[in-house]
């Protein structure tokens, strides 16, 4: 099955097409989630939520070329992770001027 046929199938809510895209991209998208969320169970849940969002909004997706699916999925996964971190209040935004003061251990408690 080609990616373009899989997208067309997903737009018709074809489960085989959805499974094909999930099997193709799930390992890479899990790695993306693990970069943001270090806990494997949370990363797996966020990846599944991301795929759900992907399938739910598939009608807005326009297939351009190989790589466009991965790029769109990655954007969805990053957004899922950032929303998760914001909700848990673990997303730390640091002013550029203070960023130089942060040591390699990433201890933010030293910044006032």
N, C-alpha and C positions, 0 to 999 in steps of 0.2 A: 504494500500500500504506500502511496506517495503522501507526503505531507499535505499537499494541496487537496487530495481526495479525502484525507482524514479531516481536514478543516471543513470541507463541504459536508462530510458525514456528521461532524459535531454540530453543525448548524441545523441538521435534521434530528439531532439528539440520538444519533446512532451510538449505541454502547460499545460496539467493536471499535469504532473510530476513536472514541474517548479513551478506551483502554490502550489503543495503539500509541496515542500521544502521551498518555500517562507513563507507559512502559518506556517510551523513548526518552522522556525528559525528567522523570522523577528523581533519578540519582543525582543529576546535576543541580536540580532545584533544591534537593535536600542539602546539598553542600552550600548553596547560597544561603539558605536559612540558618545553617550551622555557623556561618560566619557572623551572624548577628545575634543568634540565640544559642548559647553554648550547651544548653540542656537538650539532649537528643529527643526525648518525648515531646517537648515543646516545639522543637524544630519540625518534627514529623507532623504534628497537628497543624502548624502554620503552613507547611507545604500542602497538606490536604485542603486546608481552607483556601489557599491560593489557587489550587486546581479547580475547586468549586467556583471561585470567582471567575476564573478563566472560562469555564464552560457556561456559566451564567451570562457572561457578557460577550460570548463568541460572535454574536450577530454584528457587533461593531468592529470586529477584527477583519482587516483586509490583508490577504496573503500577498506579499510582495515577492519574496524569494526565500530560498533556504536561509535560515538564520532569523527570519522575522518572528517566527513562533517563539524561539528561545529568548529573543530580546524582550518580547512582550511578556512572556512568562516570568522572566527575571525581574522585570519592573513590578509585576504583581506581587511576587514573593518578597521583594525588598519592602514594598509598601505594607504588606501583611506584618512583617517583622517589626517595622518601625511603629506601626499602630500598637502592636503587642507591647513593645518596650515603653511606649508612652503611657499605656494603661497601667503598667506595673511601676511606673515612675522610675524606670531604670535608664531612660534615655538622658544622657548628660550632654548638654550643649555648652561649649566653652567658647568664650570670647577669644578671638585670634591673639590678642595681646597677652592673654593668660596661657595660651596653648604652649608657648615656649617654656613656661615654668613647670609644666607637667613632666615628671620623670618618666623613665621607661616602664616603671611599674604601673603607671596610669592612676596613681592615687590622687583623686580630686579633692580630698579633704584638706590638702595643703593650700588650696587657693581660697582667698577671702573675697 
